[in-house]
């Protein structure tokens, strides 16, 4: 898990973030359309993935929200790396790389982390949580087959364009004039 940056929030940027969030109202959660924006790739010969710098938007239940961004590579010279738990010896698992935002009091910055799936012979990706307190979007699925010792590109399914779990940020404002 790694904290990423956001605006606004009540922690270090702006007290009264909820008011600014209302001003930014109406966008859908997801990533902004840009090349290599928050891309998940395998780390060679390791149970780990890299996430490239990128930015997106997270909306709360009322469609107010925050801009989030990853600038780990720009600041540190290397991509953000997340470890994947070891594989089970007999059963498969599907994990997700997610952006999570806790909306209670709008103090917590979003985090990027691994949402670990359950082991099973026919594994399924873990469900995302989207309620009044927590919002999650999925950047990618990682299929961890039994006995896997390193993540490869073929195990990663990009979910950034899937509007049901992530999608591209769009404006969804309309006015009823009738």
C-alpha positions in Angstrom: 0.0 0.0 0.0 1.2 3.5 -0.8 -0.3 6.8 -0.1 -0.7 9.0 -3.2 -1.5 12.7 -3.5 -4.9 14.3 -3.9 -6.6 17.7 -4.0 -8.6 18.7 -2.1 -8.3 17.0 1.3 -8.8 18.1 4.9 -5.4 16.9 6.0 -2.7 19.1 4.5 -4.1 21.1 1.5 -7.4 22.7 2.3 -9.6 22.7 5.4 -13.2 22.6 4.1 -12.4 20.2 1.3 -16.1 19.2 1.0 -16.9 22.7 -0.3 -14.3 22.5 -3.0 -15.4 19.0 -3.9 -18.9 20.3 -4.5 -17.4 22.9 -6.9 -15.7 20.0 -8.8 -19.0 18.0 -8.9 -20.1 15.8 -11.7 -17.1 13.8 -13.0 -17.1 10.0 -13.1 -14.4 8.1 -11.2 -11.5 6.6 -13.1 -8.3 7.7 -14.9 -7.8 10.6 -17.2 -7.1 9.7 -20.8 -3.4 9.9 -21.3 -0.7 7.6 -22.6 0.8 5.3 -19.9 -1.4 6.8 -17.2 -1.2 4.6 -14.1 -0.1 1.6 -16.0 0.5 -1.7 -14.1 3.4 -3.8 -15.4 5.2 -6.9 -14.1 8.6 -6.6 -12.3 10.9 -9.1 -13.9 11.5 -12.3 -11.9 9.6 -11.0 -8.8 6.2 -11.3 -7.2 5.7 -7.6 -7.7 4.2 -5.0 -10.1 5.2 -1.5 -11.0 2.7 1.3 -11.4 3.6 4.3 -13.6 2.9 7.9 -12.7 -0.6 8.9 -13.6 -3.7 10.7 -12.4 -7.4 10.3 -12.1 -10.6 11.3 -10.3 -12.5 9.7 -7.4 -16.1 10.6 -6.8 -17.9 10.0 -3.6 -21.5 8.7 -3.5 -22.8 12.2 -4.2 -20.5 12.6 -7.2 -18.3 15.2 -5.4 -14.6 14.2 -5.5 -10.9 14.6 -5.6 -8.2 14.5 -8.2 -5.6 11.9 -7.2 -2.1 11.4 -8.7 0.9 9.2 -8.6 4.2 11.0 -9.0 6.5 8.4 -7.5 8.7 8.1 -10.6 8.9 11.9 -11.1 10.0 12.4 -7.5 12.1 9.3 -6.9 13.3 8.3 -10.3 11.7 4.8 -10.1 8.2 3.5 -10.7 6.0 2.8 -7.6 6.4 -0.9 -6.8 3.8 -3.1 -5.0 4.6 -6.6 -3.8 2.1 -9.4 -4.5 1.7 -12.1 -1.8 3.1 -15.6 -2.6 0.9 -18.0 -4.6 -0.8 -20.9 -2.9 0.7 -24.3 -3.7 -2.6 -25.8 -4.9 -5.2 -23.1 -5.7 -5.4 -20.0 -7.8 -6.1 -16.4 -6.8 -6.9 -13.2 -8.6 -5.7 -9.9 -7.0 -6.5 -6.4 -8.0 -4.4 -3.2 -8.0 -6.7 -0.6 -6.8 -7.0 3.1 -5.8 -8.9 3.4 -2.6 -10.2 6.6 -1.0 -11.7 6.7 2.5 -14.3 9.5 2.4 -14.9 9.8 6.2 -14.2 13.5 7.0 -12.1 13.7 3.8 -8.9 13.6 5.7 -7.3 10.5 4.2 -5.5 10.7 0.9 -6.2 8.0 -1.6 -4.0 4.9 -1.5 -2.9 2.5 -4.2 -2.7 -1.0 -3.0 -3.2 -4.7 -3.7 -6.7 -6.0 -3.0 -6.0 -9.7 -2.4 -8.4 -12.3 -3.8 -9.5 -15.6 -2.2 -7.8 -18.8 -3.3 -10.0 -21.2 -5.3 -9.8 -23.7 -8.1 -11.9 -21.2 -10.2 -10.7 -17.9 -8.7 -12.6 -14.7 -9.2 -11.5 -11.1 -8.7 -12.3 -9.6 -5.3 -15.3 -7.3 -5.3 -14.7 -3.5 -5.0 -16.1 -1.5 -2.1 -18.1 1.6 -3.0 -20.2 2.9 -0.1 -20.5 6.1 2.0 -17.1 5.5 3.6 -14.8 3.9 1.0 -14.5 4.2 -2.8 -12.4 1.9 -4.9 -11.4 1.7 -8.6 -9.4 -1.1 -10.1 -6.4 -0.4 -12.4 -5.6 -4.1 -13.1 -6.2 -7.7 -12.2 -3.3 -10.0 -11.4 -4.0 -13.8 -12.0 -1.8 -15.6 -9.5 -1.9 -19.3 -10.5 -1.0 -22.0 -8.0 2.8 -22.3 -7.6 3.6 -19.0 -9.3 7.0 -17.6 -8.3 7.0 -14.4 -10.4 4.5 -12.1 -12.0 4.6 -11.9 -15.8 2.9 -9.6 -18.3 0.4 -12.3 -19.3 -0.9 -12.5 -15.8 -2.0 -8.8 -15.8 -5.4 -7.7 -17.1 -5.6 -3.9 -17.6 -9.0 -2.7 -16.2 -8.5 1.1 -16.7 -10.9 1.2 -19.7 -13.6 -0.9 -18.0 -16.2 1.6 -16.8 -17.7 -0.9 -14.4 -14.6 -1.0 -12.3 -12.5 2.1 -13.4 -13.0 3.8 -16.7 -12.0 7.1 -18.1 -13.0 10.3 -16.3 -15.9 12.0 -18.0 -18.1 14.9 -17.2 -21.7 13.8 -16.4 -23.4 17.2 -15.8 -26.8 17.8 -17.2 -29.6 20.3 -16.6 -33.3 19.6 -16.8 -34.7 22.6 -18.7 -38.3 21.3 -19.0 
